[in-house]
């Protein structure tokens, strides 16, 4: 089943598409929220790709943004609020899991728009990419165990990175940071890496997607595909269909956020322009 939807709000429009693909079960979840806090427009977008079960990813969909917007410093120190909320939500999830034999985990790739500032936070191997004047710029760096800084961090904590079909923490997990994963928690942390981007005229759109897309569609291809589509919903669907046609074996979930900039000398449409 494919889910796609369009959300519009003056300065941006958002579409998303989610597909089980060739997997027997669906472990991708996503969340899109918007609000006005202290007179500022707030938009939040998230992709949560579960592994070992869907419980961690579903928990993030239900709680991560809710917790973030309640953080006392969300508006004054957004990066700190994101970092603390990620770690606290991870701890809350582990506390909520009464069955210690389960070891569900999840990635999180989130984009938080506060006024004209975009904060992209990442844990795991879901990815965020923007188009800046047509150029593909990743705003996250996949957390893979063979990334030299990640491998060093894991080994310093007493863990090992081993080859088992791909590089894995403890020979088990193919990513170096995640929510959940109680048995590897000492090494597989939920500390996000956060990048900040100001919304300028050259910023065309943002793509958030699970690795079901990125495993088979390079960043540059994804940006080219989205640029061909006027509507973000159609763009998200096209990304998903392209990944599937290229043989992606995973669940595929994509969010596309297009930014609308007023052109000099051109009035932006308002409700008063409606002839009716």
ABEGO torsion letter per residue (X at the ends): XBBBBBBBBGABBBBBBBBAEABABBABBBBBBBBBBGGBBBBBBBBBBBBGEAAAAAAAAAAAAAAAAABAAAAABAAAAAAAAAAAAAAAAAAABABAABABBBBBBBBBBBEABBBBBBBEABBBBBBBGGBBBBABBBBBAABAAAAAAAAAAGBBBBBBGBBBBGGABABABBBEGAAAAAABBABBBBBBBBBBAABABBBBBBAAAAAABBAAAAAAAAAABABAAAAAAAAAAAAAAAGBABBBBBBBBBBBBBBBGBBBBBAAABAX
